[in-house]
Amino acid sequence: MSSALPPLQRIDDPADPRIAGFVSIKERDLTGRQGRFIAEGTVVLRMLAAAHEAGRGFAAEAILLLENRLSGVQDILARFPPSVPVYVADAQVFDAIAGFNMHRGVLALGRRDGEPGRDALIASLPASSLVLAACGISNHDNMGALFRNAAAFGVDAVLMDETCCDPMYRKAIRVSVGSVLTVPFAREGSVATMLERLQQAGFAIWGLSPAGDTELCAIPPAARTALLMGTEGEGLPQSVLASVHTARIRQRPGLDSLNVSTAAGIALHQVALVNGRI
């Protein structure tokens, strides 16, 4: 931890080149970020500081604060090295930089270094492991909620196929309350290859579906368990369900299914409980 606050730099012009990485952050999420990401809010900034300190592959490049938020985050700022610039602006300039009203007033520009590959991540998992796997998750709110659930119930890694949305999207990080920065993850390849690698590594894979063969409470304990979630609406493809164990969450009739992040939270709680992880 740094013993002193990084020096503050005042920004009075939204076109100041020093804060170019913060300009129009919504549009940058859509058009590409060149390996960078935006951490938004005090809690997420604290998580980024912890990840930066721990060398988890995330680093802060700059911090931008609304001037009236400075006093409330000084303890967090002290955890970053002095080389990370801290910029301060008033509300009018801050909103002009971000491109919309930013009432939270706390932003950090970060980067992810040394992104682990899926196979390397699986190989690094401990003998007793819980994995959350995802296929076709396209909603960034759901992606962030999946990571928040993963952190809450002791998931060792989140694996996503190539059709999933990017968890480093600003909104996904915010909804995850920074858990994207703490739970190891990989996003690559097809769901079929992902499942094959997990099976080779000795994981019992359970696909969640309203038509699952086994009630969630009947999933047996296992040293290595992977819980597989499908895309919003359609769920897991039949070809995938046919290749794994399937489980269902008991619910009242009349509703097709639960939201994917809600279902994942219920299922992860049960699997973590039966395996003594919580």
Secondary structure as the mmCIF struct_conf table of DSSP 4:
data_model
#
loop_
_struct_conf.conf_type_id
_struct_conf.id
_struct_conf.beg_label_comp_id
_struct_conf.beg_label_asym_id
_struct_conf.beg_label_seq_id
_struct_conf.end_label_comp_id
_struct_conf.end_label_asym_id
_struct_conf.end_label_seq_id
BEND BEND1 SER A 3 ALA A 4
HELX_LH_PP_P HELX_LH_PP_P1 LEU A 5 PRO A 7
STRN STRN1 LEU A 8 ARG A 10
TURN_TY1_P TURN_TY1_P1 PRO A 14 ALA A 15
HELX_RH_3T_P HELX_RH_3T_P1 PRO A 17 PHE A 22
TURN_TY1_P TURN_TY1_P2 VAL A 23 SER A 24
HELX_RH_AL_P HELX_RH_AL_P1 ILE A 25 THR A 31
TURN_TY1_P TURN_TY1_P3 GLN A 34 GLY A 35
STRN STRN2 ARG A 36 GLU A 40
BEND BEND2 GLY A 41 GLY A 41
HELX_RH_AL_P HELX_RH_AL_P2 THR A 42 ALA A 54
TURN_TY1_P TURN_TY1_P4 GLY A 55 GLY A 55
BEND BEND3 ARG A 56 GLY A 57
STRN STRN3 PHE A 58 LEU A 66
HELX_RH_3T_P HELX_RH_3T_P2 GLU A 67 ARG A 69
TURN_TY1_P TURN_TY1_P5 LEU A 70 LEU A 70
HELX_RH_3T_P HELX_RH_3T_P3 SER A 71 VAL A 73
HELX_RH_AL_P HELX_RH_AL_P3 GLN A 74 LEU A 77
TURN_TY1_P TURN_TY1_P6 ALA A 78 ARG A 79
BEND BEND4 PHE A 80 PHE A 80
TURN_TY1_P TURN_TY1_P7 PRO A 82 SER A 83
BEND BEND5 VAL A 84 VAL A 84
STRN STRN4 VAL A 86 ALA A 89
HELX_RH_AL_P HELX_RH_AL_P4 ALA A 91 ALA A 98
TURN_TY1_P TURN_TY1_P8 GLY A 99 GLY A 99
BEND BEND6 PHE A 100 PHE A 100
TURN_TY1_P TURN_TY1_P9 HIS A 103 ARG A 104
STRN STRN5 VAL A 106 ARG A 112
BEND BEND7 GLY A 114 GLY A 114
HELX_LH_PP_P HELX_LH_PP_P2 GLU A 115 GLY A 117
HELX_RH_AL_P HELX_RH_AL_P5 ARG A 118 SER A 124
BEND BEND8 LEU A 125 LEU A 125
BEND BEND9 ALA A 127 SER A 128
STRN STRN6 SER A 129 ALA A 134
BEND BEND10 CYS A 135 GLY A 136
HELX_RH_AL_P HELX_RH_AL_P6 HIS A 140 ALA A 152
TURN_TY1_P TURN_TY1_P10 PHE A 153 GLY A 154
BEND BEND11 ASP A 156 ASP A 156
STRN STRN7 ALA A 157 MET A 160
TURN_TY1_P TURN_TY1_P11 GLU A 162 THR A 163
BEND BEND12 CYS A 164 CYS A 164
HELX_LH_PP_P HELX_LH_PP_P3 CYS A 165 ASP A 166
TURN_TY1_P TURN_TY1_P12 PRO A 167 MET A 168
BEND BEND13 TYR A 169 TYR A 169
HELX_RH_AL_P HELX_RH_AL_P7 ARG A 170 VAL A 175
TURN_TY1_P TURN_TY1_P13 SER A 176 GLY A 178
HELX_RH_3T_P HELX_RH_3T_P4 SER A 179 LEU A 181
TURN_TY1_P TURN_TY1_P14 THR A 182 THR A 182
BEND BEND14 VAL A 183 VAL A 183
STRN STRN8 PHE A 185 ARG A 187
BEND BEND15 GLY A 189 GLY A 189
HELX_RH_AL_P HELX_RH_AL_P8 VAL A 191 GLN A 200
TURN_TY1_P TURN_TY1_P15 ALA A 201 GLY A 202
STRN STRN9 ALA A 204 LEU A 208
TURN_TY1_P TURN_TY1_P16 PRO A 210 ALA A 211
BEND BEND16 ASP A 213 ASP A 213
STRN STRN10 THR A 214 GLU A 215
HELX_RH_3T_P HELX_RH_3T_P5 LEU A 216 ALA A 218
HELX_LH_PP_P HELX_LH_PP_P4 ILE A 219 PRO A 221
BEND BEND17 ALA A 223 ALA A 223
STRN STRN11 ARG A 224 MET A 229
STRN STRN12 THR A 231 THR A 231
TURN_TY1_P TURN_TY1_P17 GLU A 232 GLU A 234
STRN STRN13 GLY A 235 GLY A 235
BEND BEND18 LEU A 236 LEU A 236
HELX_RH_AL_P HELX_RH_AL_P9 GLN A 238 LEU A 241
TURN_TY1_P TURN_TY1_P18 ALA A 242 SER A 243
BEND BEND19 VAL A 244 VAL A 244
STRN STRN14 HIS A 245 ARG A 248
TURN_TY1_P TURN_TY1_P19 PRO A 253 GLY A 254
HELX_RH_AL_P HELX_RH_AL_P10 VAL A 260 VAL A 274
TURN_TY1_P TURN_TY1_P20 ASN A 275 GLY A 276
#
